[in-house]
Amino acid sequence: MSVSVVVPTYRRPADLKRCLAALRAQTRLPEEVLVIARPEDEATARRLAIELKGAQGFMLRVIETGAGGQVAALNRGLEAAQGEIVAITDDDAAPHPDWIARIAGAFEEDERLGALGGRDWVHEKGRVLDGARHEVGVVRRTGRIVGNHHLGVGPARDVRMLKGANMSYRRAAVGALRFDTRLRGAGAQVHNDMAFSMNVRRAGWTVRYDPLVAVDHFPAERFDDDRRDAQTFGALSDAAYNFHLILSEQLDPGHRELAWWWYALIGTKVYPGLAQALLATRGGVAHAWRRWRAVRSGAREARSEARRARTSDTPALPAARTL
């Protein structure tokens, strides 16, 4: 099966260089690699000019996107990719040498496989975040998300969602589906990977996680309000909006209401409800309540948008599966 690799990038030329070197070192080369870049990103343009002069082993294509944000870049990649399989990774990731071979093999073996993800070995502050988790890509009945894609071990298994640094899709499963342009955020548009992979599963395709389909991940700086080290309250509200919009559209009505009240009353450290906000006041009352207000504001707006969408004339996605 032919494989296209899509790599969105923005102002990370050194990371992009490492990513492309890892793709050239694959035991089974992809047919093409599409780097999605913005025209104003001069540092990336200089890096790509060098890359295009060298021997690739595959077709290297540079696709410009005039719109900012990861969603726009990923949609440009989906539209331009020609392979039967579209593999997506971040510019700050370096796929292991057998990444493409394992991806192609998995899709060839199972015709119902619509999406495949794997472990991203996170390199942070000079060390690798190691661990062993068997529960990966799960949505609990309360709506709580268990990711653990960077710590997954064990055999390949079906999951509910994938992580954007390491996910691949069968072209036939994607069809006209695109990354959700309603998602908010100046750059990263947090949870776009969650929404897209859940929609593929919702359409009846198998979504699988295999820890052996691996990349090394070197989380790099983000050039927007959703910075890894200092997220603004606006970015937090945007992330909460995205998260609750996805849950509102993916869960069946009963679990949808359970999730709403669980996050409102309890929540998590990332998206605090009342209980988590009270616990967080030990680190500063004003900051804790500003975080809580930002999260609940985004959540309420998402709930309204999801209700509006359900009552509009817009054709609905296939009915959500019961958890």
Phi and psi in degrees as GROMACS dihedral restraints (atoms count N, CA, C in turn):
[ dihedral_restraints ]
;  ai    aj    ak    al  type     phi  dphi    fc
    3     4     5     6     1   -77.3    20    10
    4     5     6     7     1   141.6    20    10
    6     7     8     9     1  -124.6    20    10
    7     8     9    10     1   126.6    20    10
    9    10    11    12     1  -106.3    20    10
   10    11    12    13     1   138.5    20    10
   12    13    14    15     1  -110.3    20    10
   13    14    15    16     1   128.6    20    10
   15    16    17    18     1  -109.7    20    10
   16    17    18    19     1   126.1    20    10
   18    19    20    21     1  -127.7    20    10
   19    20    21    22     1    98.9    20    10
   21    22    23    24     1   -71.8    20    10
   22    23    24    25     1   142.0    20    10
   24    25    26    27     1  -146.4    20    10
   25    26    27    28     1   151.2    20    10
   27    28    29    30     1  -158.1    20    10
   28    29    30    31     1   111.4    20    10
   30    31    32    33     1    58.4    20    10
   31    32    33    34     1    37.1    20    10
   33    34    35    36     1  -133.2    20    10
   34    35    36    37     1    60.9    20    10
   36    37    38    39     1   -60.8    20    10
   37    38    39    40     1   -37.7    20    10
   39    40    41    42     1   -68.0    20    10
   40    41    42    43     1   -40.8    20    10
   42    43    44    45     1   -65.3    20    10
   43    44    45    46     1   -41.2    20    10
   45    46    47    48     1   -62.2    20    10
   46    47    48    49     1   -40.8    20    10
   48    49    50    51     1   -57.4    20    10
   49    50    51    52     1   -45.6    20    10
   51    52    53    54     1   -64.3    20    10
   52    53    54    55     1   -41.4    20    10
   54    55    56    57     1   -62.3    20    10
   55    56    57    58     1   -47.4    20    10
   57    58    59    60     1   -66.7    20    10
   58    59    60    61     1   -34.3    20    10
   60    61    62    63     1   -63.4    20    10
   61    62    63    64     1   -39.9    20    10
   63    64    65    66     1   -66.3    20    10
   64    65    66    67     1   -35.5    20    10
   66    67    68    69     1   -71.5    20    10
   67    68    69    70     1   -32.7    20    10
   69    70    71    72     1   -70.2    20    10
   70    71    72    73     1   -22.0    20    10
   72    73    74    75     1   -91.2    20    10
   73    74    75    76     1     9.7    20    10
   75    76    77    78     1   -68.3    20    10
   76    77    78    79     1   143.0    20    10
   78    79    80    81     1   -69.5    20    10
   79    80    81    82     1   -26.4    20    10
   81    82    83    84     1  -129.1    20    10
   82    83    84    85     1   107.7    20    10
   84    85    86    87     1   -73.4    20    10
   85    86    87    88     1   146.6    20    10
   87    88    89    90     1   -72.5    20    10
   88    89    90    91     1   159.9    20    10
   90    91    92    93     1   -70.4    20    10
   91    92    93    94     1   -34.2    20    10
   93    94    95    96     1  -153.3    20    10
   94    95    96    97     1   152.9    20    10
   96    97    98    99     1  -124.8    20    10
   97    98    99   100     1   124.2    20    10
   99   100   101   102     1  -108.5    20    10
  100   101   102   103     1   117.1    20    10
  102   103   104   105     1   -97.6    20    10
  103   104   105   106     1   120.7    20    10
  105   106   107   108     1   -99.1    20    10
  106   107   108   109     1   114.3    20    10
  108   109   110   111     1  -130.7    20    10
  109   110   111   112     1   158.6    20    10
  111   112   113   114     1   -92.8    20    10
  112   113   114   115     1   143.0    20    10
  114   115   116   117     1   -64.1    20    10
  115   116   117   118     1   -26.4    20    10
  117   118   119   120     1   -83.6    20    10
  118   119   120   121     1    -4.5    20    10
  120   121   122   123     1   -84.1    20    10
  121   122   123   124     1    86.2    20    10
  123   124   125   126     1   -68.9    20    10
  124   125   126   127     1   -35.5    20    10
  126   127   128   129     1   -63.3    20    10
  127   128   129   130     1   -41.7    20    10
  129   130   131   132     1   -67.7    20    10
  130   131   132   133     1   -39.4    20    10
  132   133   134   135     1   -59.8    20    10
  133   134   135   136     1   -41.2    20    10
  135   136   137   138     1   -65.8    20    10
  136   137   138   139     1   -40.0    20    10
  138   139   140   141     1   -64.4    20    10
  139   140   141   142     1   -42.2    20    10
  141   142   143   144     1   -69.5    20    10
  142   143   144   145     1   -32.2    20    10
  144   145   146   147     1   -60.6    20    10
  145   146   147   148     1   -38.8    20    10
  147   148   149   150     1   -69.2    20    10
  148   149   150   151     1   -44.0    20    10
  150   151   152   153     1   -62.2    20    10
  151   152   153   154     1   -40.7    20    10
  153   154   155   156     1   -67.2    20    10
  154   155   156   157     1   -22.1    20    10
  156   157   158   159     1   -80.6    20    10
  157   158   159   160     1   -20.0    20    10
  159   160   161   162     1   -89.2    20    10
  160   161   162   163     1   169.3    20    10
  162   163   164   165     1   -75.8    20    10
  163   164   165   166     1   131.2    20    10
  165   166   167   168     1  -107.5    20    10
  166   167   168   169     1   -41.7    20    10
  168   169   170   171     1    86.5    20    10
  169   170   171   172     1    -9.2    20    10
  171   172   173   174     1  -148.0    20    10
  172   173   174   175     1   168.5    20    10
  174   175   176   177     1   -78.7    20    10
  175   176   177   178     1   121.2    20    10
  177   178   179   180     1  -100.2    20    10
  178   179   180   181     1   119.6    20    10
  180   181   182   183     1  -118.4    20    10
  181   182   183   184     1   134.4    20    10
  183   184   185   186     1  -103.9    20    10
  184   185   186   187     1   120.3    20    10
  186   187   188   189     1  -114.0    20    10
  187   188   189   190     1   120.0    20    10
  189   190   191   192     1   -86.9    20    10
  190   191   192   193     1   143.5    20    10
  192   193   194   195     1  -125.7    20    10
  193   194   195   196     1   125.4    20    10
  195   196   197   198     1   -77.1    20    10
  196   197   198   199     1   -20.3    20    10
  198   199   200   201     1   -92.7    20    10
  199   200   201   202     1   143.5    20    10
  201   202   203   204     1   -81.8    20    10
  202   203   204   205     1   166.8    20    10
  204   205   206   207     1    97.7    20    10
  205   206   207   208     1   151.3    20    10
  207   208   209   210     1   -69.6    20    10
  208   209   210   211     1   -36.1    20    10
  210   211   212   213     1   -59.4    20    10
  211   212   213   214     1   -46.8    20    10
  213   214   215   216     1   -61.5    20    10
  214   215   216   217     1   -41.1    20    10
  216   217   218   219     1   -64.9    20    10
  217   218   219   220     1   -44.3    20    10
  219   220   221   222     1   -65.7    20    10
  220   221   222   223     1   -39.0    20    10
  222   223   224   225     1   -66.2    20    10
  223   224   225   226     1   -37.1    20    10
  225   226   227   228     1   -62.9    20    10
  226   227   228   229     1   -39.9    20    10
  228   229   230   231     1   -64.2    20    10
  229   230   231   232     1   -43.6    20    10
  231   232   233   234     1   -61.4    20    10
  232   233   234   235     1   -40.6    20    10
  234   235   236   237     1   -70.2    20    10
  235   236   237   238     1   -32.9    20    10
  237   238   239   240     1   -90.1    20    10
  238   239   240   241     1   -24.4    20    10
  240   241   242   243     1   -65.4    20    10
  241   242   243   244     1   140.4    20    10
  243   244   245   246     1  -109.0    20    10
  244   245   246   247     1    -7.4    20    10
  246   247   248   249     1   -76.4    20    10
  247   248   249   250     1   158.7    20    10
  249   250   251   252     1   -70.5    20    10
  250   251   252   253     1   -25.3    20    10
  252   253   254   255     1  -119.5    20    10
  253   254   255   256     1   134.3    20    10
  255   256   257   258     1  -113.3    20    10
  256   257   258   259     1   110.1    20    10
  258   259   260   261     1   -98.0    20    10
  259   260   261   262     1   132.9    20    10
  261   262   263   264     1  -119.9    20    10
  262   263   264   265     1   132.3    20    10
  264   265   266   267     1  -142.9    20    10
  265   266   267   268     1   164.5    20    10
  267   268   269   270     1   -86.0    20    10
  268   269   270   271     1   158.9    20    10
  270   271   272   273     1   -68.8    20    10
  271   272   273   274     1   -20.5    20    10
  273   274   275   276     1   -95.7    20    10
  274   275   276   277     1    21.6    20    10
  276   277   278   279     1  -117.0    20    10
  277   278   279   280     1   155.1    20    10
  279   280   281   282     1  -131.3    20    10
  280   281   282   283     1   100.8    20    10
  282   283   284   285     1   -59.2    20    10
  283   284   285   286     1   142.1    20    10
  285   286   287   288     1   -64.9    20    10
  286   287   288   289     1   155.6    20    10
  288   289   290   291     1   -56.6    20    10
  289   290   291   292     1   -27.2    20    10
  291   292   293   294     1   -98.9    20    10
  292   293   294   295     1    14.3    20    10
  294   295   296   297     1   -58.8    20    10
  295   296   297   298     1   -54.7    20    10
  297   298   299   300     1   -64.4    20    10
  298   299   300   301     1   -41.7    20    10
  300   301   302   303     1   -60.3    20    10
  301   302   303   304     1   -43.2    20    10
  303   304   305   306     1   -69.2    20    10
  304   305   306   307     1   -38.6    20    10
  306   307   308   309     1   -63.0    20    10
  307   308   309   310     1   -51.2    20    10
  309   310   311   312     1   -60.8    20    10
  310   311   312   313     1   -42.2    20    10
  312   313   314   315     1   -62.2    20    10
  313   314   315   316     1   -41.3    20    10
  315   316   317   318     1   -65.0    20    10
  316   317   318   319     1   -43.4    20    10
  318   319   320   321     1   -69.9    20    10
  319   320   321   322     1   -33.3    20    10
  321   322   323   324     1   -67.7    20    10
  322   323   324   325     1   -33.5    20    10
  324   325   326   327     1   -79.1    20    10
  325   326   327   328     1   -26.1    20    10
  327   328   329   330     1  -132.6    20    10
  328   329   330   331     1   107.8    20    10
  330   331   332   333     1   -73.3    20    10
  331   332   333   334     1   -13.0    20    10
  333   334   335   336     1   -95.1    20    10
  334   335   336   337     1    -1.7    20    10
  336   337   338   339     1   -72.9    20    10
  337   338   339   340     1   116.1    20    10
  339   340   341   342     1   -99.2    20    10
  340   341   342   343     1   -28.2    20    10
  342   343   344   345     1  -149.7    20    10
  343   344   345   346     1   143.9    20    10
  345   346   347   348     1  -137.6    20    10
  346   347   348   349     1   132.6    20    10
  348   349   350   351     1  -129.6    20    10
  349   350   351   352     1   175.6    20    10
  351   352   353   354     1  -157.7    20    10
  352   353   354   355     1  -172.6    20    10
  354   355   356   357     1   -76.2    20    10
  355   356   357   358     1   137.4    20    10
  357   358   359   360     1  -111.1    20    10
  358   359   360   361     1   114.6    20    10
  360   361   362   363     1   -79.1    20    10
  361   362   363   364     1   106.4    20    10
  363   364   365   366     1   -83.1    20    10
  364   365   366   367     1   123.6    20    10
  366   367   368   369     1  -101.1    20    10
  367   368   369   370     1   117.1    20    10
  369   370   371   372     1  -141.1    20    10
  370   371   372   373     1   124.9    20    10
  372   373   374   375     1    53.3    20    10
  373   374   375   376     1    44.4    20    10
  375   376   377   378     1    80.3    20    10
  376   377   378   379     1     7.7    20    10
  378   379   380   381     1  -139.7    20    10
  379   380   381   382     1   163.1    20    10
  381   382   383   384     1   -99.4    20    10
  382   383   384   385     1   129.3    20    10
  384   385   386   387     1   -73.8    20    10
  385   386   387   388     1   101.8    20    10
  387   388   389   390     1  -105.2    20    10
  388   389   390   391     1   156.7    20    10
  390   391   392   393     1   168.1    20    10
  391   392   393   394     1   178.5    20    10
  393   394   395   396     1  -140.4    20    10
  394   395   396   397     1   111.0    20    10
  396   397   398   399     1  -126.9    20    10
  397   398   399   400     1   132.2    20    10
  399   400   401   402     1   -93.3    20    10
  400   401   402   403     1   -22.9    20    10
  402   403   404   405     1   -90.0    20    10
  403   404   405   406     1   113.2    20    10
  405   406   407   408     1  -137.6    20    10
  406   407   408   409     1   138.5    20    10
  408   409   410   411     1    59.9    20    10
  409   410   411   412     1    44.8    20    10
  411   412   413   414     1  -112.7    20    10
  412   413   414   415     1   144.9    20    10
  414   415   416   417     1  -114.1    20    10
  415   416   417   418     1   115.3    20    10
  417   418   419   420     1   -77.0    20    10
  418   419   420   421     1   168.9    20    10
  420   421   422   423     1   -61.6    20    10
  421   422   423   424     1   -27.8    20    10
  423   424   425   426     1   -76.2    20    10
  424   425   426   427     1    -7.5    20    10
  426   427   428   429     1    91.5    20    10
  427   428   429   430     1    -1.9    20    10
  429   430   431   432     1   -69.3    20    10
  430   431   432   433     1   134.5    20    10
  432   433   434   435     1   -93.9    20    10
  433   434   435   436     1   133.0    20    10
  435   436   437   438     1  -114.3    20    10
  436   437   438   439     1   105.1    20    10
  438   439   440   441     1   -82.3    20    10
  439   440   441   442     1   -81.6    20    10
  441   442   443   444     1    60.1    20    10
  442   443   444   445     1    18.7    20    10
  444   445   446   447     1   -61.5    20    10
  445   446   447   448     1   -25.9    20    10
  447   448   449   450     1   -85.5    20    10
  448   449   450   451     1    -1.8    20    10
  450   451   452   453     1  -128.7    20    10
  451   452   453   454     1     4.0    20    10
  453   454   455   456     1   -65.3    20    10
  454   455   456   457     1   138.7    20    10
  456   457   458   459     1  -134.7    20    10
  457   458   459   460     1   169.3    20    10
  459   460   461   462     1    99.3    20    10
  460   461   462   463     1  -169.2    20    10
  462   463   464   465     1   -74.3    20    10
  463   464   465   466     1   166.1    20    10
  465   466   467   468     1   -62.7    20    10
  466   467   468   469     1   140.6    20    10
  468   469   470   471     1  -151.7    20    10
  469   470   471   472     1   159.7    20    10
  471   472   473   474     1   -73.3    20    10
  472   473   474   475     1   140.7    20    10
  474   475   476   477     1  -134.5    20    10
  475   476   477   478     1   174.9    20    10
  477   478   479   480     1   -91.4    20    10
  478   479   480   481     1   -28.4    20    10
  480   481   482   483     1  -152.7    20    10
  481   482   483   484     1   161.3    20    10
  483   484   485   486     1  -121.3    20    10
  484   485   486   487     1   169.4    20    10
  486   487   488   489     1  -107.8    20    10
  487   488   489   490     1   138.5    20    10
  489   490   491   492     1   -63.0    20    10
  490   491   492   493     1   -24.8    20    10
  492   493   494   495     1   -69.3    20    10
  493   494   495   496     1   -14.6    20    10
  495   496   497   498     1  -158.0    20    10
  496   497   498   499     1    82.5    20    10
  498   499   500   501     1  -150.4    20    10
  499   500   501   502     1   144.5    20    10
  501   502   503   504     1  -134.4    20    10
  502   503   504   505     1   150.0    20    10
  504   505   506   507     1  -135.2    20    10
  505   506   507   508     1   142.7    20    10
  507   508   509   510     1   -76.1    20    10
  508   509   510   511     1   129.6    20    10
  510   511   512   513     1   -54.1    20    10
  511   512   513   514     1   -41.2    20    10
  513   514   515   516     1   -64.7    20    10
  514   515   516   517     1   -28.8    20    10
  516   517   518   519     1   -77.7    20    10
  517   518   519   520     1   -30.4    20    10
  519   520   521   522     1   -75.0    20    10
  520   521   522   523     1   -47.9    20    10
  522   523   524   525     1    52.8    20    10
  523   524   525   526     1  -125.4    20    10
  525   526   527   528     1   -90.1    20    10
  526   527   528   529     1     0.5    20    10
  528   529   530   531     1   -64.6    20    10
  529   530   531   532     1   137.7    20    10
  531   532   533   534     1  -133.9    20    10
  532   533   534   535     1   162.8    20    10
  534   535   536   537     1   -64.1    20    10
  535   536   537   538     1   141.2    20    10
  537   538   539   540     1   -71.2    20    10
  538   539   540   541     1   113.8    20    10
  540   541   542   543     1   -76.2    20    10
  541   542   543   544     1    -6.4    20    10
  543   544   545   546     1   -78.3    20    10
  544   545   546   547     1   -18.1    20    10
  546   547   548   549     1   -64.1    20    10
  547   548   549   550     1   141.3    20    10
  549   550   551   552     1   -96.5    20    10
  550   551   552   553     1   156.9    20    10
  552   553   554   555     1   139.1    20    10
  553   554   555   556     1   142.7    20    10
  555   556   557   558     1   -75.7    20    10
  556   557   558   559     1   -23.1    20    10
  558   559   560   561     1  -141.2    20    10
  559   560   561   562     1   -68.3    20    10
  561   562   563   564     1   -72.2    20    10
  562   563   564   565     1   -31.1    20    10
  564   565   566   567     1    47.3    20    10
  565   566   567   568     1    69.5    20    10
  567   568   569   570     1   -53.3    20    10
  568   569   570   571     1   140.2    20    10
  570   571   572   573     1    79.0    20    10
  571   572   573   574     1    11.1    20    10
  573   574   575   576     1   -63.9    20    10
  574   575   576   577     1   -32.3    20    10
  576   577   578   579     1   -67.6    20    10
  577   578   579   580     1   -40.6    20    10
  579   580   581   582     1   -59.5    20    10
  580   581   582   583     1   -48.6    20    10
  582   583   584   585     1   -62.2    20    10
  583   584   585   586     1   -45.5    20    10
  585   586   587   588     1   -66.2    20    10
  586   587   588   589     1   -47.5    20    10
  588   589   590   591     1   -66.4    20    10
  589   590   591   592     1   -36.1    20    10
  591   592   593   594     1   -67.3    20    10
  592   593   594   595     1   -33.2    20    10
  594   595   596   597     1   -68.9    20    10
  595   596   597   598     1   -35.4    20    10
  597   598   599   600     1   -63.9    20    10
  598   599   600   601     1   -43.7    20    10
  600   601   602   603     1   -64.7    20    10
  601   602   603   604     1   -40.5    20    10
  603   604   605   606     1   -61.4    20    10
  604   605   606   607     1   -29.8    20    10
  606   607   608   609     1   -79.7    20    10
  607   608   609   610     1     0.3    20    10
  609   610   611   612     1   105.6    20    10
  610   611   612   613     1     1.9    20    10
  612   613   614   615     1   -90.5    20    10
  613   614   615   616     1   155.0    20    10
  615   616   617   618     1   -77.5    20    10
  616   617   618   619     1   134.2    20    10
  618   619   620   621     1  -115.9    20    10
  619   620   621   622     1   123.7    20    10
  621   622   623   624     1  -127.7    20    10
  622   623   624   625     1   149.0    20    10
  624   625   626   627     1  -120.2    20    10
  625   626   627   628     1   127.7    20    10
  627   628   629   630     1  -129.3    20    10
  628   629   630   631     1   113.0    20    10
  630   631   632   633     1   -57.8    20    10
  631   632   633   634     1   -22.3    20    10
  633   634   635   636     1   -78.1    20    10
  634   635   636   637     1   -15.5    20    10
  636   637   638   639     1   -85.8    20    10
  637   638   639   640     1    88.5    20    10
  639   640   641   642     1  -120.8    20    10
  640   641   642   643     1   151.9    20    10
  642   643   644   645     1  -133.5    20    10
  643   644   645   646     1   153.2    20    10
  645   646   647   648     1   -89.2    20    10
  646   647   648   649     1   135.8    20    10
  648   649   650   651     1  -122.3    20    10
  649   650   651   652     1   124.2    20    10
  651   652   653   654     1  -117.1    20    10
  652   653   654   655     1    78.5    20    10
  654   655   656   657     1   -49.0    20    10
  655   656   657   658     1   119.3    20    10
  657   658   659   660     1  -105.5    20    10
  658   659   660   661     1   172.1    20    10
  660   661   662   663     1   -62.5    20    10
  661   662   663   664     1   141.4    20    10
  663   664   665   666     1  -103.1    20    10
  664   665   666   667     1   138.7    20    10
  666   667   668   669     1  -103.5    20    10
  667   668   669   670     1    57.7    20    10
  669   670   671   672     1  -156.6    20    10
  670   671   672   673     1  -172.9    20    10
  672   673   674   675     1   -67.9    20    10
  673   674   675   676     1   -21.3    20    10
  675   676   677   678     1   -89.6    20    10
  676   677   678   679     1    55.3    20    10
  678   679   680   681     1   -69.2    20    10
  679   680   681   682     1   145.6    20    10
  681   682   683   684     1   -64.1    20    10
  682   683   684   685     1   -31.0    20    10
  684   685   686   687     1  -101.8    20    10
  685   686   687   688     1   -13.1    20    10
  687   688   689   690     1  -156.8    20    10
  688   689   690   691     1    71.8    20    10
  690   691   692   693     1   -70.1    20    10
  691   692   693   694     1   133.2    20    10
  693   694   695   696     1   -78.1    20    10
  694   695   696   697     1   164.1    20    10
  696   697   698   699     1   -66.3    20    10
  697   698   699   700     1   -32.8    20    10
  699   700   701   702     1   -63.9    20    10
  700   701   702   703     1   -42.6    20    10
  702   703   704   705     1   -65.6    20    10
  703   704   705   706     1   -36.4    20    10
  705   706   707   708     1   -64.4    20    10
  706   707   708   709     1   -41.9    20    10
  708   709   710   711     1   -63.9    20    10
  709   710   711   712     1   -41.4    20    10
  711   712   713   714     1   -61.2    20    10
  712   713   714   715     1   -44.1    20    10
  714   715   716   717     1   -63.5    20    10
  715   716   717   718     1   -41.8    20    10
  717   718   719   720     1   -64.6    20    10
  718   719   720   721     1   -38.3    20    10
  720   721   722   723     1   -58.9    20    10
  721   722   723   724     1   -50.5    20    10
  723   724   725   726     1   -58.8    20    10
  724   725   726   727     1   -46.7    20    10
  726   727   728   729     1   -60.4    20    10
  727   728   729   730     1   -48.8    20    10
  729   730   731   732     1   -73.3    20    10
  730   731   732   733     1   -30.5    20    10
  732   733   734   735     1   -62.9    20    10
  733   734   735   736     1   -43.2    20    10
  735   736   737   738     1   -63.7    20    10
  736   737   738   739     1   -48.4    20    10
  738   739   740   741     1   -61.3    20    10
  739   740   741   742     1   -40.1    20    10
  741   742   743   744     1   -63.0    20    10
  742   743   744   745     1   -30.9    20    10
  744   745   746   747     1   -95.6    20    10
  745   746   747   748     1   -18.5    20    10
  747   748   749   750     1   -97.2    20    10
  748   749   750   751     1   -27.4    20    10
  750   751   752   753     1   -90.0    20    10
  751   752   753   754     1   150.8    20    10
  753   754   755   756     1   -70.7    20    10
  754   755   756   757     1   162.8    20    10
  756   757   758   759     1   -52.9    20    10
  757   758   759   760     1   -42.9    20    10
  759   760   761   762     1   -63.4    20    10
  760   761   762   763     1   -48.4    20    10
  762   763   764   765     1   -70.6    20    10
  763   764   765   766     1   -28.0    20    10
  765   766   767   768     1   -61.7    20    10
  766   767   768   769     1   -46.3    20    10
  768   769   770   771     1   -68.7    20    10
  769   770   771   772     1   -39.6    20    10
  771   772   773   774     1   -59.9    20    10
  772   773   774   775     1   -44.4    20    10
  774   775   776   777     1   -64.2    20    10
  775   776   777   778     1   -41.0    20    10
  777   778   779   780     1   -58.6    20    10
  778   779   780   781     1   -49.1    20    10
  780   781   782   783     1   -73.3    20    10
  781   782   783   784     1   -31.8    20    10
  783   784   785   786     1   -65.5    20    10
  784   785   786   787     1   -43.6    20    10
  786   787   788   789     1   -72.4    20    10
  787   788   789   790     1   -29.0    20    10
  789   790   791   792     1   -72.5    20    10
  790   791   792   793     1   -39.7    20    10
  792   793   794   795     1   -93.2    20    10
  793   794   795   796     1   -33.4    20    10
  795   796   797   798     1  -116.6    20    10
  796   797   798   799     1   -72.1    20    10
  798   799   800   801     1    76.2    20    10
  799   800   801   802     1  -167.4    20    10
  801   802   803   804     1  -127.8    20    10
  802   803   804   805     1   176.4    20    10
  804   805   806   807     1   -63.7    20    10
  805   806   807   808     1   -34.0    20    10
  807   808   809   810     1   -74.2    20    10
  808   809   810   811     1   -47.2    20    10
  810   811   812   813     1  -120.6    20    10
  811   812   813   814     1    80.0    20    10
  813   814   815   816     1   -70.7    20    10
  814   815   816   817     1   136.2    20    10
  816   817   818   819     1   -92.0    20    10
  817   818   819   820     1  -165.2    20    10
  819   820   821   822     1   -59.9    20    10
  820   821   822   823     1   -44.4    20    10
  822   823   824   825     1   -63.5    20    10
  823   824   825   826     1   -46.8    20    10
  825   826   827   828     1   -67.7    20    10
  826   827   828   829     1   -34.4    20    10
  828   829   830   831     1   -64.6    20    10
  829   830   831   832     1   -40.8    20    10
  831   832   833   834     1   -63.6    20    10
  832   833   834   835     1   -41.8    20    10
  834   835   836   837     1   -62.7    20    10
  835   836   837   838     1   -36.7    20    10
  837   838   839   840     1   -73.4    20    10
  838   839   840   841     1   -15.2    20    10
  840   841   842   843     1   -65.3    20    10
  841   842   843   844     1   -16.0    20    10
  843   844   845   846     1   -64.2    20    10
  844   845   846   847     1   -22.8    20    10
  846   847   848   849     1   -95.8    20    10
  847   848   849   850     1     6.2    20    10
  849   850   851   852     1   133.3    20    10
  850   851   852   853     1   117.0    20    10
  852   853   854   855     1   -65.7    20    10
  853   854   855   856     1   -47.9    20    10
  855   856   857   858     1   -61.6    20    10
  856   857   858   859     1   -45.4    20    10
  858   859   860   861     1   -64.0    20    10
  859   860   861   862     1   -42.6    20    10
  861   862   863   864     1   -61.2    20    10
  862   863   864   865     1   -42.4    20    10
  864   865   866   867     1   -76.3    20    10
  865   866   867   868     1   -28.5    20    10
  867   868   869   870     1   -67.0    20    10
  868   869   870   871     1   -40.4    20    10
  870   871   872   873     1   -61.8    20    10
  871   872   873   874     1   -45.6    20    10
  873   874   875   876     1   -61.1    20    10
  874   875   876   877     1   -44.7    20    10
  876   877   878   879     1   -63.8    20    10
  877   878   879   880     1   -39.0    20    10
  879   880   881   882     1   -63.5    20    10
  880   881   882   883     1   -43.6    20    10
  882   883   884   885     1   -65.8    20    10
  883   884   885   886     1   -46.3    20    10
  885   886   887   888     1   -69.0    20    10
  886   887   888   889     1   -31.8    20    10
  888   889   890   891     1   -62.5    20    10
  889   890   891   892     1   -48.2    20    10
  891   892   893   894     1   -62.6    20    10
  892   893   894   895     1   -39.4    20    10
  894   895   896   897     1   -64.4    20    10
  895   896   897   898     1   -43.6    20    10
  897   898   899   900     1   -65.2    20    10
  898   899   900   901     1   -40.7    20    10
  900   901   902   903     1   -65.4    20    10
  901   902   903   904     1   -37.6    20    10
  903   904   905   906     1   -66.7    20    10
  904   905   906   907     1   -39.8    20    10
  906   907   908   909     1   -62.2    20    10
  907   908   909   910     1   -41.6    20    10
  909   910   911   912     1   -65.3    20    10
  910   911   912   913     1   -42.6    20    10
  912   913   914   915     1   -63.9    20    10
  913   914   915   916     1   -42.0    20    10
  915   916   917   918     1   -64.6    20    10
  916   917   918   919     1   -39.4    20    10
  918   919   920   921     1   -65.3    20    10
  919   920   921   922     1   -42.0    20    10
  921   922   923   924     1   -61.5    20    10
  922   923   924   925     1   -42.6    20    10
  924   925   926   927     1   -65.3    20    10
  925   926   927   928     1   -37.2    20    10
  927   928   929   930     1   -69.0    20    10
  928   929   930   931     1   -27.0    20    10
  930   931   932   933     1   -99.0    20    10
  931   932   933   934     1    -1.0    20    10
  933   934   935   936     1   -83.8    20    10
  934   935   936   937     1   179.3    20    10
  936   937   938   939     1   -89.4    20    10
  937   938   939   940     1     4.6    20    10
  939   940   941   942     1   -64.7    20    10
  940   941   942   943     1   128.3    20    10
  942   943   944   945     1   -55.9    20    10
  943   944   945   946     1   134.2    20    10
  945   946   947   948     1   -83.1    20    10
  946   947   948   949     1   157.6    20    10
  948   949   950   951     1   -72.7    20    10
  949   950   951   952     1   166.3    20    10
  951   952   953   954     1   -54.6    20    10
  952   953   954   955     1   151.2    20    10
  954   955   956   957     1   -57.5    20    10
  955   956   957   958     1   141.7    20    10
  957   958   959   960     1   -69.2    20    10
  958   959   960   961     1   144.4    20    10
  960   961   962   963     1   -76.2    20    10
  961   962   963   964     1   149.3    20    10
  963   964   965   966     1   -75.4    20    10
  964   965   966   967     1   137.0    20    10
